[in-house]
Amino acid sequence: MNFSKEDFSDTEEPTVLELKEKIYEAFPEFKGMDVFYDISTNLATIMADKQPALKDGDIISFPLNVNVCGERRMVMEEDLDGTTVKDVVAYLTGEFSHPDVTCMLVGNAECYLLCLHAKGVSVSSAAKTSKNKKAKKKEPKYPSNAIVYIVINGYHEQLKPENFEGKEKITKQDLIDYFKGKFAIFFFCGKKTGNMKLYYDELQNRLSITFEPGTRGSAYGSRRYDRSWDYEEREHYVSTEDGHDPMEDVIFLKEELNNVLTNPMSVCFNKEILANSILPYGGCKIFANNVAAYIYRNERGTNHLEKVSYKLPSIPKRVYDAIITYFKGELPNEAIIQVIYDHRHNNFILQRPEHVDATPVSVTSTFPVWSNPYLSLVATIHSHANMEPFFSPTDDSAEMDQIGIFGVIGRLGSDNPQMLLRAVYEGGQKFLMNSVLFDLSKK
């Protein structure tokens, strides 16, 4: 039953005693019993401190009429696992979870009453206790066999229970104690660990550790801490005696895979993607440079490209138009050009060959070699003059053993030249939509 403010017209804030009188008025069978009022839930319940309770083993007749906090309920025998008072109370008390209260049944065959008995909680102190007592927050614990990934330096390790004296569950402090002998940042955490955040992925059994920037432990620690130490120390903690960490050759985190697929600065050389139910392309290998990531599967010595992820901005239409203009200017011969991306200035550059030998059906060339770290070769594109675009056996012999993106443009004599693109990784190829590289919708 719900009481409103209007039910207590004589006072602005009714007391627990006034609330008891209202309950007795509405439910005479409650008279003589105490009331427990919980401020946090705004719930008033009856306590059977002055009423003898039925014994757990007493047999109950069905159907059973029970008053549960003012609500009349009918309980049938088929609802229960047994016919004793204990079975009835177990069935009804799922609604109550206060740690200081137990439930019991009082009354007779005409109408039973589900009551609450407070363990050491008086009526006068119940509200105060509910308001002021704060439940102690349980410290999270994590499996001691989790895979740890330290985001600040990319270090990862498969934990073992023996690292923690055989414990199956470990706390944040356990991790600090374990890693502070390896990495300086854990040593300077001290007792103030709020800047260290843990994120546990149950499906992957992976525990990621991050640190908030600028708050590395105490003021004393932050003055002495040098982030580069973690990168230097990382090289000393590997999983094998020969100094090679086998986990370095495996991608097992979704975040790491997404980073390699999308971030131009994230490169890797033939890492294996962990075969599980979480990561796509499990069991494949991945090669990634500053331009694209190539996911491939090797079967009987032959590479098969499963996915190619282009990581740079789209090549604008003005660059495409410049390529077409150059190719048309070389007709009736074929021509070739390279598209370069300048990471520093975020723009595209067209590189013509230093030497070229072209005919209407072939083109051979030599491009300048440059070592500028800010420049990346995006694609090498040649023309087929007025023929349809296709990759000829000559093109295959020149390109298929390389790693990169290649294109061919034909029908240059028409108003709508046609383009064909493919990505190649050491014998494997995958054709690409033109929209993967080019944005031809605007200048």
C-alpha positions in Angstrom: 0.0 0.0 0.0 1.3 3.5 -0.8 0.9 6.5 1.6 1.1 10.0 0.3 1.8 13.4 2.0 -1.9 14.1 2.0 -2.5 11.2 4.4 -0.6 13.1 7.1 -2.3 16.5 7.0 -1.3 17.5 10.5 2.5 17.5 9.9 4.9 18.4 7.2 7.3 15.5 7.8 5.6 12.5 9.5 7.6 10.5 12.1 8.0 6.7 12.1 5.5 6.6 15.0 2.8 8.4 12.9 3.5 6.1 10.0 3.0 3.1 12.4 -0.4 4.5 13.4 -1.5 4.8 9.8 -0.4 1.3 9.1 -2.4 0.0 12.1 -5.4 1.9 11.0 -5.3 0.4 7.5 -4.3 -3.1 8.7 -5.6 -4.0 12.2 -3.8 -7.4 12.1 -0.5 -5.5 12.2 -1.3 -3.9 15.6 1.2 -4.6 18.3 4.1 -5.2 15.8 6.9 -2.8 15.1 7.7 -1.0 11.8 11.0 -0.9 10.1 11.4 2.1 7.8 14.2 2.3 5.2 14.9 5.8 4.0 17.0 4.6 1.0 14.1 2.6 -0.5 11.2 4.6 1.2 9.8 1.2 2.3 8.0 0.5 5.6 7.8 -3.1 6.6 6.5 -5.0 9.6 8.8 -6.7 12.2 7.5 -9.6 14.3 9.5 -8.7 17.4 6.4 -9.1 19.6 4.6 -11.8 17.8 5.6 -15.5 18.0 6.5 -16.9 14.6 5.5 -20.3 13.2 8.2 -22.9 13.3 10.1 -23.7 10.1 8.8 -27.3 10.1 5.1 -26.6 10.6 2.9 -27.9 7.8 0.8 -25.3 6.0 -2.6 -26.0 4.4 -3.3 -24.7 0.9 -4.5 -22.4 -0.7 -2.6 -20.0 1.5 -3.7 -16.4 2.1 -0.7 -14.2 3.0 -0.5 -10.5 3.7 2.8 -9.3 2.3 3.5 -5.7 3.3 -0.2 -4.8 2.8 -0.7 -6.8 -0.3 -3.0 -9.8 -0.1 -1.6 -12.7 -2.0 -2.8 -16.2 -2.7 -0.1 -19.0 -2.7 -0.9 -22.3 -4.2 0.8 -25.6 -3.3 2.1 -26.0 -6.9 4.1 -22.8 -6.5 6.3 -24.3 -3.9 8.9 -27.0 -3.5 7.3 -28.2 -0.2 4.5 -27.5 2.2 6.3 -26.3 5.3 6.6 -22.8 6.8 10.2 -22.7 5.6 9.1 -23.4 2.0 6.5 -20.6 2.1 9.0 -18.1 3.6 11.6 -19.0 1.0 9.1 -18.5 -1.8 7.9 -15.1 -0.5 11.1 -13.5 0.7 12.8 -13.1 -2.7 11.5 -9.5 -2.5 13.6 -8.7 0.6 17.3 -8.4 0.7 18.2 -6.2 3.7 21.2 -7.8 5.5 19.9 -7.1 9.0 16.4 -8.5 8.5 15.1 -12.0 8.4 11.6 -13.0 7.3 9.1 -15.2 9.1 5.4 -16.2 9.0 2.9 -15.4 11.7 -0.9 -15.8 12.0 -3.3 -18.7 11.5 -5.1 -20.6 8.8 -7.5 -17.6 8.1 -4.8 -15.3 7.1 -1.0 -15.5 7.5 1.2 -12.5 7.7 4.7 -12.3 6.3 6.7 -10.3 8.9 10.3 -9.1 9.2 12.5 -9.5 12.2 15.3 -7.1 12.6 18.6 -8.4 14.0 19.8 -5.8 16.4 18.0 -2.9 14.7 15.5 -0.9 16.8 12.7 1.1 15.4 14.1 4.4 16.6 17.5 3.7 15.0 16.4 1.9 11.9 16.0 5.0 9.8 19.2 6.5 11.0 21.1 3.3 10.3 19.7 3.1 6.8 20.6 6.7 6.0 24.1 6.8 7.4 25.4 3.3 7.0 27.2 2.9 3.7 27.8 -0.5 2.2 31.5 -1.2 1.9 32.5 -1.3 -1.7 33.9 -4.6 -2.7 37.3 -4.4 -4.4 37.2 -5.9 -7.9 39.1 -9.0 -8.5 40.4 -10.4 -11.7 41.5 -13.9 -13.0 45.1 -14.6 -12.3 45.5 -16.2 -15.8 44.3 -13.1 -17.7 46.2 -11.6 -20.6 47.5 -8.2 -19.5 47.9 -5.3 -21.9 49.7 -2.2 -20.7 48.5 0.5 -23.0 51.2 3.0 -22.2 54.0 0.9 -23.8 52.2 -1.8 -25.7 53.6 -4.6 -23.4 51.4 -7.7 -23.0 51.8 -10.8 -20.9 49.9 -14.0 -20.1 49.6 -14.1 -16.4 49.8 -17.3 -14.4 48.5 -18.1 -10.9 52.0 -19.0 -9.7 52.9 -15.3 -10.3 50.6 -14.6 -7.4 51.3 -17.4 -5.0 48.7 -19.6 -6.6 45.8 -17.2 -6.1 43.0 -17.6 -8.6 41.7 -14.0 -8.2 43.9 -10.9 -7.9 43.4 -7.3 -7.0 44.8 -4.0 -8.4 47.4 -4.0 -5.7 48.5 -7.5 -6.6 49.1 -6.2 -10.1 51.0 -3.2 -8.9 53.2 -5.4 -6.7 53.9 -7.8 -9.6 54.7 -5.1 -12.3 56.5 -2.5 -10.2 59.6 -4.7 -10.4 59.4 -4.4 -14.2 58.1 -0.9 -15.0 58.8 2.4 -13.2 55.3 3.7 -13.5 54.0 0.9 -11.2 56.7 1.6 -8.6 55.6 5.3 -8.4 51.9 4.3 -8.1 52.4 3.8 -4.3 49.2 3.8 -2.4 47.5 6.3 -4.6 46.4 4.1 -7.4 43.5 6.3 -8.7 45.4 7.2 -11.8 45.7 3.6 -12.8 42.6 2.2 -14.5 41.8 -1.4 -15.2 39.4 -2.6 -17.9 38.5 -6.3 -17.9 37.0 -8.0 -21.0 35.5 -11.3 -19.8 35.0 -12.7 -23.3 38.7 -12.3 -24.2 40.0 -12.7 -20.6 41.9 -9.6 -21.2 42.9 -7.0 -18.7 43.9 -3.6 -20.1 45.9 -1.2 -17.8 45.9 2.5 -18.5 47.3 5.5 -16.7 45.7 9.0 -16.7 48.2 11.5 -18.2 49.9 13.9 -15.8 49.0 12.0 -12.6 51.6 9.4 -12.3 51.5 8.6 -8.6 52.8 11.0 -5.9 54.2 14.4 -6.6 57.6 13.0 -5.7 57.2 10.1 -8.1 56.0 12.3 -11.0 59.1 14.5 -10.7 61.4 11.5 -11.0 59.4 9.4 -13.5 60.5 9.3 -17.1 58.0 7.6 -19.5 60.8 6.5 -21.7 61.9 4.1 -19.0 58.9 1.9 -19.7 59.9 1.5 -23.3 63.5 0.7 -22.4 62.5 -1.7 -19.7 60.0 -3.4 -21.9 62.8 -5.0 -23.9 64.1 -6.8 -20.8 60.8 -8.6 -20.0 60.2 -11.3 -22.6 58.7 -14.7 -22.4 61.5 -16.9 -23.7 65.1 -17.4 -22.8 66.3 -16.5 -26.3 65.0 -12.9 -25.8 62.1 -13.3 -28.2 58.6 -12.7 -27.0 56.3 -15.1 -29.0 53.3 -12.8 -28.2 55.0 -10.1 -30.2 54.0 -12.1 -33.3 50.3 -12.3 -32.4 47.5 -9.8 -32.5 45.0 -10.8 -29.8 43.2 -7.6 -28.9 40.4 -5.9 -30.9 41.9 -2.5 -30.1 45.3 -3.5 -31.5 43.8 -5.0 -34.7 41.6 -1.9 -35.3 44.6 0.3 -34.7 46.7 -1.6 -37.3 43.8 -1.4 -39.8 43.1 2.3 -39.5 46.1 4.2 -38.1 48.8 5.1 -40.7 51.5 5.2 -38.0 50.7 1.7 -36.8 52.7 -0.8 -38.8 53.4 -4.5 -38.3 55.1 -7.3 -40.3 53.3 -10.5 -40.8 51.7 -10.9 -37.3 49.2 -13.7 -36.8 45.7 -12.8 -35.8 44.6 -14.9 -32.8 42.1 -17.5 -33.8 39.1 -17.1 -31.4 35.5 -16.1 -31.5 36.2 -12.4 -30.9 38.6 -11.4 -33.6 37.7 -11.4 -37.3 40.1 -13.2 -39.7 41.4 -15.4 -36.9 44.3 -17.5 -38.0 45.2 -15.1 -40.8 48.4 -13.0 -40.9 48.6 -9.2 -41.3 51.1 -6.9 -42.9 50.6 -3.2 -42.5 52.5 -0.2 -43.6 51.7 3.5 -43.5 49.3 3.2 -46.4 47.3 0.0 -46.0 46.9 -3.2 -44.0 46.9 -6.5 -45.8 45.2 -9.5 -44.2 46.2 -12.8 -45.9 46.0 -16.5 -45.5 48.8 -18.7 -46.8 47.7 -22.0 -48.3 50.2 -24.5 -49.7 52.7 -21.7 -50.2 50.3 -19.3 -51.9 49.0 -16.1 -50.3 45.3 -15.3 -50.5 44.3 -11.8 -49.6 41.2 -11.7 -47.4 41.0 -8.0 -46.7 42.8 -4.8 -47.6 42.3 -1.7 -45.4 43.3 1.6 -46.9 44.4 4.0 -44.1 44.9 7.3 -45.7 42.5 10.1 -46.8 40.7 9.6 -50.1 42.5 10.8 -53.2 40.5 13.9 -54.3 39.0 14.3 -57.8 41.5 17.1 -58.8 44.3 14.6 -58.5 42.4 12.0 -60.5 41.7 14.6 -63.2 45.4 15.5 -63.2 46.3 11.8 -63.9 43.8 11.6 -66.7 45.2 14.8 -68.3 48.7 13.5 -68.1 47.7 10.1 -69.6 45.8 11.7 -72.5 48.8 13.9 -73.2 50.9 10.8 -73.8 48.5 9.2 -76.3 48.7 7.2 -78.4 51.3 5.6 -76.1 50.7 4.2 -72.7 52.0 6.1 -69.6 52.6 5.5 -65.9 52.6 7.6 -62.7 52.9 7.2 -59.0 50.6 8.7 -56.3 52.6 9.8 -53.2 51.1 11.0 -49.9 52.9 13.6 -47.8 52.1 12.9 -44.2 53.6 16.1 -43.0 51.5 18.4 -45.2 48.5 16.0 -45.6 48.4 16.2 -49.4 49.0 14.1 -52.5 51.9 14.4 -55.0 52.0 12.9 -58.5 55.5 11.5 -59.3 56.4 11.0 -63.0 59.1 8.5 -64.0 62.7 9.5 -64.5 63.0 7.3 -67.5 60.3 5.8 -69.6 60.0 3.6 -72.7 56.4 3.6 -74.0 54.5 2.2 -77.0 50.8 2.0 -77.7 50.7 -1.4 -76.0 53.4 -1.3 -73.3 55.3 1.0 -70.9 58.5 0.4 -68.9 59.8 3.0 -66.5 62.2 3.9 -63.7 61.1 6.1 -60.8 63.3 8.1 -58.5 64.2 6.5 -55.2 63.6 8.7 -52.2 64.1 8.2 -48.4 61.9 10.9 -47.0 60.1 9.3 -44.0 57.2 11.7 -44.5 56.4 10.4 -48.0 54.5 7.1 -48.7 53.8 5.5 -52.1 50.0 5.1 -52.3 49.6 3.6 -55.7 51.3 3.0 -59.1 48.9 3.5 -62.0 49.5 3.0 -65.8 47.3 3.6 -68.8 46.0 1.3 -71.5 45.5 4.1 -74.0 42.1 3.5 -75.7 41.8 -0.2 -74.7 39.7 -1.4 -71.8 41.4 -1.5 -68.4 42.7 -4.9 -67.4 45.8 -6.4 -65.8 47.8 -8.2 -68.5 50.3 -11.1 -68.0 53.0 -8.5 -68.4 51.4 -6.5 -65.5 51.2 -9.6 -63.4 54.9 -10.4 -63.9 55.9 -6.9 -62.9 53.5 -6.4 -59.9 52.4 -9.7 -58.3 55.5 -10.3 -56.3 55.4 -6.8 -54.8 53.4 -5.2 -51.9 51.2 -2.3 -52.8 48.2 -0.9 -54.8 48.2 -0.8 -58.5 45.8 0.6 -61.1 45.1 0.7 -64.8 43.1 3.3 -66.7 41.7 2.7 -70.2 39.2 4.2 -72.7 41.1 7.5 -72.5 39.7 8.6 -75.8 36.1 8.6 -74.4 34.4 11.2 -72.2 34.4 8.6 -69.3 37.7 6.8 -68.9 37.5 3.6 -66.9 39.8 2.6 -64.0 40.6 -0.8 -62.4 42.4 -1.1 -59.0 43.9 -4.0 -57.2 46.0 -4.6 -54.0 48.8 -7.1 -54.2 50.7 -8.9 -51.4 53.5 -11.2 -52.5 51.5 -13.3 -55.0 48.0 -12.6 -53.6 45.7 -10.0 -55.0 42.3 -8.4 -54.2 40.4 -6.1 -56.5 39.3 -2.8 -55.0 36.4 -0.5 -55.6 37.5 2.8 -57.1 35.9 4.5 -54.1 38.3 2.8 -51.7 41.1 5.1 -52.9 39.4 8.0 -54.8 36.7 10.5 -53.9 35.4 11.5 -57.4 32.3 13.4 -56.1 34.0 16.7 -55.7 37.0 18.7 -57.0 
